[in-house]
Amino acid sequence: QVQLQESGPGLVKPSQTLSLTCTVSGASLPAGFYYWAWIRQPPGKGLEWMGVISYSGSTYYSPSLKIRTSIARDTSKNQITLQLLSVTPEDTDVYYCAASKRLIVGATAKDQYDYWGQGTQVTVSS
Protein backbone atom coordinates (compact mmCIF):
# COMPACT_ATOMS: atom_id res chain seq x y z
CA GLN A 1 0.00 0.00 0.00
CA VAL A 2 1.42 3.35 -1.07
CA GLN A 3 1.17 6.16 1.43
CA LEU A 4 1.94 9.83 0.90
CA GLN A 5 2.59 12.35 3.65
CA GLU A 6 2.97 16.06 3.00
CA SER A 7 4.97 18.23 5.36
CA GLY A 8 6.20 21.78 5.53
CA PRO A 9 5.72 25.12 7.26
CA GLY A 10 2.16 26.05 7.97
CA LEU A 11 2.90 29.75 7.73
CA VAL A 12 5.01 31.56 5.16
CA LYS A 13 5.58 35.29 4.76
CA PRO A 14 4.81 37.04 1.48
CA SER A 15 7.68 37.10 -1.03
CA GLN A 16 9.33 34.07 0.59
CA THR A 17 9.80 30.64 -0.94
CA LEU A 18 7.43 27.87 0.09
CA SER A 19 9.08 24.46 0.41
CA LEU A 20 7.01 21.32 0.90
CA THR A 21 7.96 17.67 1.09
CA CYS A 22 5.95 14.59 0.21
CA THR A 23 7.34 11.46 1.86
CA VAL A 24 6.45 8.27 0.03
CA SER A 25 6.18 4.84 1.62
CA GLY A 26 5.24 1.57 0.01
CA ALA A 27 6.73 2.45 -3.38
CA SER A 28 10.15 3.29 -4.72
CA LEU A 29 10.31 6.59 -6.59
CA PRO A 30 12.32 5.40 -9.57
CA ALA A 31 11.16 1.79 -9.67
CA GLY A 32 7.49 2.25 -8.95
CA PHE A 33 6.69 3.81 -12.35
CA TYR A 34 4.43 6.41 -10.80
CA TYR A 35 3.88 10.02 -11.70
CA TRP A 36 3.97 12.24 -8.61
CA ALA A 37 1.88 15.40 -8.71
CA TRP A 38 1.37 18.46 -6.56
CA ILE A 39 -2.16 19.83 -6.42
CA ARG A 40 -3.57 22.62 -4.30
CA GLN A 41 -6.96 23.84 -3.22
CA PRO A 42 -7.77 27.40 -2.23
CA PRO A 43 -10.40 27.93 0.46
CA GLY A 44 -13.83 27.28 -0.96
CA LYS A 45 -12.56 26.62 -4.47
CA GLY A 46 -11.68 23.71 -6.69
CA LEU A 47 -8.42 21.83 -7.02
CA GLU A 48 -5.57 23.36 -9.03
CA TRP A 49 -2.92 21.20 -10.66
CA MET A 50 0.57 22.59 -10.13
CA GLY A 51 2.88 20.07 -11.75
CA VAL A 52 4.17 16.52 -11.85
CA ILE A 53 7.45 14.62 -11.80
CA SER A 54 7.82 11.23 -13.39
CA TYR A 55 9.54 8.11 -12.10
CA SER A 56 12.44 9.02 -14.39
CA GLY A 57 12.66 12.61 -13.16
CA SER A 58 10.93 14.43 -16.01
CA THR A 59 8.83 17.39 -14.92
CA TYR A 60 5.73 19.10 -16.27
CA TYR A 61 4.29 22.32 -14.86
CA SER A 62 1.11 24.32 -15.01
CA PRO A 63 1.70 27.19 -17.46
CA SER A 64 0.32 29.67 -14.95
CA LEU A 65 2.72 28.54 -12.22
CA LYS A 66 5.71 27.36 -14.21
CA ILE A 67 7.81 30.45 -13.64
CA ARG A 68 7.53 30.08 -9.84
CA THR A 69 7.37 26.30 -9.39
CA SER A 70 10.00 23.63 -9.06
CA ILE A 71 9.34 19.95 -8.37
CA ALA A 72 12.17 17.58 -7.57
CA ARG A 73 12.75 14.17 -6.09
CA ASP A 74 15.19 12.75 -3.58
CA THR A 75 15.42 9.05 -4.28
CA SER A 76 17.64 8.43 -1.27
CA LYS A 77 14.88 9.70 1.02
CA ASN A 78 11.98 8.63 -1.21
CA GLN A 79 10.63 12.15 -1.17
CA ILE A 80 9.09 14.56 -3.65
CA THR A 81 9.65 18.26 -3.04
CA LEU A 82 7.82 21.38 -4.14
CA GLN A 83 9.23 24.88 -4.15
CA LEU A 84 7.02 27.85 -4.90
CA LEU A 85 8.81 31.18 -5.24
CA SER A 86 7.64 34.64 -4.26
CA VAL A 87 4.46 33.57 -2.53
CA THR A 88 1.53 35.91 -1.98
CA PRO A 89 -1.62 35.54 0.14
CA GLU A 90 -3.25 34.06 -2.97
CA ASP A 91 -1.02 31.01 -2.47
CA THR A 92 -2.82 30.24 0.79
CA ASP A 93 -4.11 26.74 0.06
CA VAL A 94 -4.18 23.15 1.14
CA TYR A 95 -1.38 21.43 -0.76
CA TYR A 96 -1.64 17.77 -1.77
CA CYS A 97 0.70 15.30 -3.34
CA ALA A 98 -0.79 12.48 -5.38
CA ALA A 99 0.43 9.49 -7.36
CA SER A 100 -0.78 8.01 -10.62
CA LYS A 101 0.40 5.25 -12.91
CA ARG A 102 -0.59 7.45 -15.84
CA LEU A 103 0.66 10.86 -16.91
CA ILE A 104 -2.35 13.14 -17.21
CA VAL A 105 -1.14 16.73 -17.35
CA GLY A 106 -3.56 18.95 -15.48
CA ALA A 107 -5.46 16.15 -13.77
CA THR A 108 -7.28 17.10 -10.57
CA ALA A 109 -10.08 14.54 -10.29
CA LYS A 110 -9.79 12.22 -7.32
CA ASP A 111 -10.19 9.10 -9.47
CA GLN A 112 -7.39 10.12 -11.81
CA TYR A 113 -4.90 9.30 -9.10
CA ASP A 114 -4.18 6.05 -7.35
CA TYR A 115 -3.08 7.62 -4.09
CA TRP A 116 -3.41 10.96 -2.32
CA GLY A 117 -1.78 12.47 0.70
CA GLN A 118 -3.95 13.97 3.39
CA GLY A 119 -2.87 17.51 2.49
CA THR A 120 -1.10 20.23 4.38
CA GLN A 121 -2.43 23.72 5.02
CA VAL A 122 -0.19 26.60 4.05
CA THR A 123 -1.04 30.17 4.96
CA VAL A 124 0.80 33.11 3.44
CA SER A 125 0.65 36.07 5.76
CA SER A 126 2.92 38.64 7.27
N, C-alpha and C positions, 0 to 999 in steps of 0.2 A: 504494500500500500504506500503510495507516494503521499508525502505530507509537505506542505509549504508553510513557512512561518516568516512573516514580514517583521522587520524591526527597524528602529530608527528614532530620531528625536521627535517628540510630539509637538514641539514648538520651535519654529525657525523665524528669524527676523527678516524683514524685507531686504532684498538685494543679496542675501546670502545664498549659499549653495545647499540644497537639500540632498542628503545622502541616505538612501535606504538599502537595506539588505534583505534578501529572501533566502533563507536557509532551507535547503532541500534534503529530505530524508526519504529513503526507500527507492531512490533512483540515482544513477550516476549521470552527471551532467553531459559528459561527452558520449557515453555508451548507451544512454537511455533513449536516444533519438527523439527527444522532446523539443518542442519550441516553447521558450519561456518568455511570457509577456508581462508587461506592467500595464495596469489599467487603473484608472482613478474615478472617483465619483464625488462630485461637488454636492454640498448639502441640498437635498430636495430635487436633484437633477439626475439625469441618466449617466450611464457609464461612459467614460472616454478612454479610448485606446491610445496608449502612449508609444509603445514600441515593443519589439520582440528580439530575442537573440536565439539563434539556433544551436543545436547540439554541436555544430562545428564552429560556432563563434561568429557566424554572419549576423548582422544586425539590420533591422528595418525600423524606421521611425515614422511617427505621424508627421505629415508635412507642417502642421501648425506648431509643433513642438520641437522639430528636428534641431533647430539652431540652439536650443537650450538643454537638450536631453542627451544623456550618454548611458547606455546599458552595457554592462560587462559581466564577465563570469570569472570566478575563482575556482578552478577545478580541484585545487588542493583542499579547499574548505567546503566544496559543493555548495557554493553560494552564487546568487545572481545579484548584481548591484544596480542601483539606479542613481544617477546624479541629475539634478535639475538645477540649472544655473539661474541666478538673478530672480529669485522667487518674489512674488507679490501676494497680497491677500487673496487674489483670485486663484492661487494655487492651493488654498485651503481645501483639502479633500480627504477622503479615505482612499488610501493607496493599496492596491491588491497586486499580488503576483499570481500568475496562473500558468498551467502547463497543458499543452496540446500535442498530440501526435501529428497534427497537420499544421501547415503554415497557412493561416488565413489572416492576411494583413487587414487590420482594422476591426477584427472580431471582438465583440463585447458581450455576446449572448452567453448565458451561463452554460448552455449545452454545447457550445463550440469548444469548450475546454474540458479536459479530463479531470483536472484538479485545480482547486482554488485555495489560496491562503485565506485566513480569516480577516485580513485587512488591518491596516494601521492608520490611525487618525493623525493627520499632520495639520497644524494650524500655523499660518503665517501672520505674525503680528509683532509689532514693536513693543 
